[in-house]
Amino acid sequence: MKGTAGPPPGRPPRSGRVPLADRLVAAAYTAGWAVVRYVPERAAAWFFRVLADWLWLRRGTSVRRLEANLARVVGGDPGDHAVRELSRAGMRSYFRYWMESFRFTAYTRERILDGTRATGGEHIFDNLTRGRGVVVALPHMGNYDLAGAWLVHMGHRFTTVTERLKPESLFERFAAYRERLGMEVLPLTGREGGSAMAFGTLARRLREGRPVCLPAERDLTASGVEVEFFDARTRMVAGPAVLAIQTGAALLPAVLWFDGDGWGIRIHEEIPVPAEGTRVEKTRVMTQALAAVFEKGIAEHPEDWHMLQRLWLDDLEPRAGTES
């Protein structure tokens, strides 16, 4: 989740103060981490489900965007009753993610390992055993933090990236939270070198035969790779394919979902580097292959896909009477 907007880019707040809205967002997350872990799980789950339903009933911008995205997945209209009910399940899933994140310290190693139903793990472990790095690429589904904790508890600390949030204290808290899970967290943007430095570190980790995990289904910047996704065009992250091409690491798509009280993970077979073509052409082919795997996984578990932002290129230009 991103913080609310601050001052115009490149212009610090007057007198160096953090905007009030950003401070309120940071305070809300801080309270969540401080309080929710002490609440009994059934009570916490009930509260977050009620909160999700309340926001769903209000049908604000994020809910309407989720419905528009899910309508593409199921081939319906955002106003259809079935899509509306699916978005309710989607909001409950999204808020379950946050409930579990705030309660992470209450989850033991045994609870995470016993509660995770993983298939295809050998695609990760066999490569790492041979000293070959792996790039695990995944969409924003289920609980990717708990999936990361599963990988750590299986004996493999990994490296990932995260956007620098506003205010800085919120980014630092998120980074610290994920580092407690056992991840090495690199800032994707900001004063510490941004994406170029992060990419270099990721490449080094892969050449050392270590795993890297990256969210990969959304990059609407000019650096994104255009792909076909649910019969429409979008742009996805080039990094996973480029890293595999440059380092020789295995590119492994993964799909996540909530499975009862636990978590489901499926790691798919390696997407190979094409034998011919330029690096740009190879990247495009591999990223399209990632999109095809993500498409299948999201179609099987649409309620656990947490995409509350614009994704498809023809949704980028606001239309009269729609969200900005």
N, C-alpha and C positions, 0 to 999 in steps of 0.2 A: 504494500500500500504506500502511495506517495503522500508526502505532506502537502498541505494546502499551499497555494501560490504565495510567494514572497515578493520582494521588490523586483523591478525589471532586471533581466540577466546582466551581470557585470556591475550592478550598482548595489553596494552594501547598504543595509538599513542605516538610517540616520543615527548618529551617535553610537553605531556599532551594536545596537540592540536587536535581538531576534524578534521578528514580528509576533504579535500576540497570538494570531491564529496558529502559527507554527509551535509556539510554546504550549498552547492548549493541546495540540495533537500529541506533542512529546509527553505532556503530563498524562494524557489518557493512556498511552502505551505503557508508561512507567507504572501507572496504577494497575494496569492489567497484569504486568509481570509480578508486581508486588503482592497482589491480592488473590488472583484466580487460582494460583497453585495451592492455596490453603483451603479452597472450597471443595467439598466432596464432589467427585466427578459427576455423579448423577445430577446434582444441583447445578453445577457449572454448565453441563450439557443442556439442561432445561433452559437456563437463563439465555444462553447464546442462541438456542433455537427460537425462543420467543423474540429476541432482538432481531434475528434474521427475518422472522415473519412480519414484524412491525415495519421494517425497512422495505420488505417486499410489498406490503400493502400500500405503502406510500408511493411506490413506483417512481422513484426518483431517477436521475440521469443514469446512474450505474446499473440499476435494475433494468431500465429500458434498453441499455446497451447490451446487457447480458441476454435479454430476450431476443434482440436482433441477431446476435451472434448464434444463439441456439437455434433460431429459426433457420439459419443457413445449414446447420448441422442436420436437422431432422427434415428439412425440405418443406417447412410450413411458413406461416405468416406470424410475425411477432404478436399479433392480436389473437391468435388461435388459443382456445382454452388449453389444449395440450401443451403448447409452448409456455403459456402462463404458468401452468402447474410445474413444468420442468424448471422454469426459472426459480420457482419457490424452493424446489429441491436443491437447485444450484446455490441459492443464497444460504440455505441450511448447511450445505457442504462447505461453503466458503467460511462461514462462521465457525464451523467445527474445526477447520484448520487453525483459526485464531485461538479458539479455546484450548486446543492441544498445544499450541505454541506457548501460550501463557502458562500452561501447566507442565511444561516439559520436565522440570526438575522432579516432578512426582512420578515420572516414568522410569522404571528400573531397566537395566540392560535386559533382564529376562523378559520383562513385559514387551519390550520392543522386538526382541528376537522371536518370542513365541507368538506375538500378534501380527507378524509380517509374513504374508504368504507370497513368496518370491518364486518366479519361474524364469529360467534362462540365466540364472546367476553364473553358470559356468562360463558364459561368454566373457564375463568380467574376470573371473578368478583364473581361468586357464591362461589368458593373455598375461595377467600380472605375474603368474607363476613363471612364465617364460621370460620375464623381464621386459615385456612390451607394454607401453602405456596404453590407456584406454580413455577415450572421450565419450562419456555418457551424456547424450543429448535428450532433453525431455521437455514436454510442454508443462504449463502451469496447471497441474492436476493433483488431486488428492492432497497429501501432506508431504511435500518434497523435502521438508526438513527432517521429518521422521524417517523418510526413506534414506536420507543421508546418514542419519544416526544408525540405521540398520547396517549400511555399508561400513561405517566405522567400527561397529561392534563385531562385524565379520572379519575385522583385522586390517582394514584399509582406510587410513586417513586420506582425504582427498582435498583438492583445491577447487574453489569456485569463485565467481565474481558477483558483486552486487552493486546496484546503483547507489550513488551518494545521495542520501535523503536530506530533506530540510526538516528541522534544523540539524546541525552537525551532531548534537547530542543524541538524536534519534538514530542516525546512521551508526554512531559508535555503539549504541545499545544493541542494534540489530547485529552488528559485526561480532560483538562480544557474545551474544546469544548463540550465533552459529559456530563461533569458535569453541564454546562450551560443548557443542554437539560433536566436536572433533574435526571440524572443517578448517582449512586455511582459507581465509576470506580476503579477496583482493578488491579494492575499489575500482569500479569500471570507469569512473570519471572523477575529476577533481584535481587538487593541487599536488597529489602524490604521483603524477605521471599519466593518469588516465588510461585509456584503452591500450595505448602502445606498450606501456610498461606492464600492464596486466597480461597482454598477449605474450610478451617475452617470458614472463614468469611461468605462464601456463605451458609454453613450449618446453621450457627447461624441465618442468615436472614430468612431462610426458617422455622426454628423452631419458629421464632417470628411471623410467618404467613405473610411473605412478599414475593413479587415476585422476581425472578431471571431470567435473559434472557441471553442465551448463544448461540453463533454460534457453530454448532455441526456437520457439514458434512465433516470435514477434520482433521485427526490427523494421520500422517504417521509415528509417532514415535512408539517405542515398546509398549507404554502404550495405543495406539489406539486399538479399538475393530474391528476385521475383520468382514466385512459384505459383502453381495451380493448387488450390486448397478448397475443398468442398465446392468445386465448379466455379470458382472465382479466383481472382488474382490477389495475392498479398506478398509481403516481403518477410523473409525469415533471416535469422542470424547466419552470417557466413562463417563465423569463427569456428564452429565444430568441424566443418569440412576442411577449412583451410589448415587447421591444426593437424588433422589427420594426414593431409597431403604433405605438409612440411616436415612432420616428425616421424611418420610411419606408424603412428598410433592407430589402434582400431577404433572406428566410429560406430558406437552402439546406441541405437535409439531405445528409449525406455518409456513406458506408460505406467501411470500411477492411478490408483483409485482407493476409495474407502471400502473395506470389506467387512461388513458387520461392525464389531467393536475394534477391528484391526485394520490392516492396511495391505493392499494388493500392489505388487510390482511385477511387471513383465519386462525383461531385458531381451530385446530382439537380436537377431543375428547381425553380424558386422555388415555395414554398407561399404563395399570395396571401393578403392580409388580406381576410376576408369583407366584403362591402359593407354588411351590416346586422348589428345586434346590439350589445350592450354590450361593453365591453372584456373582461370576464370571459368572455362567450360566444364572442367572437372568439378569445381565448386558448385556450379549450377546443377549438374546432374545429381550429385550427392545430396544437395539440399532438397531437391525435388523428391528424392527417395525418402529422406527424413519426413517430409511433409506427408507422403503417402502412408507411412507407418503411424504418424500422429493422427491422421485423419481416421484411420481404422480404430485406433484406441479411443479417440474422443467419441466416435459414433457408438462405441460399445458402452461407454460410461459418460454420457454428456453432462449428467448432473454434477460430476466431479471436475469439470473443466472450469477453472476460475478465470475466465476472460471477460472482465468488466470494462474493457477499453475497446476503442475502435481497432479493427484488425484488417479488414479488406480494403483494397485501394479505392473502390468505388463508394466506400462509406466515408472517405476523408473529407470530401467537400460538403459542408452543411447545406441542407436543403430548407426551403421555407417551411416553417412550422415544426422543424425538428431540433434536436439538441445542437448546441454550438460545439 
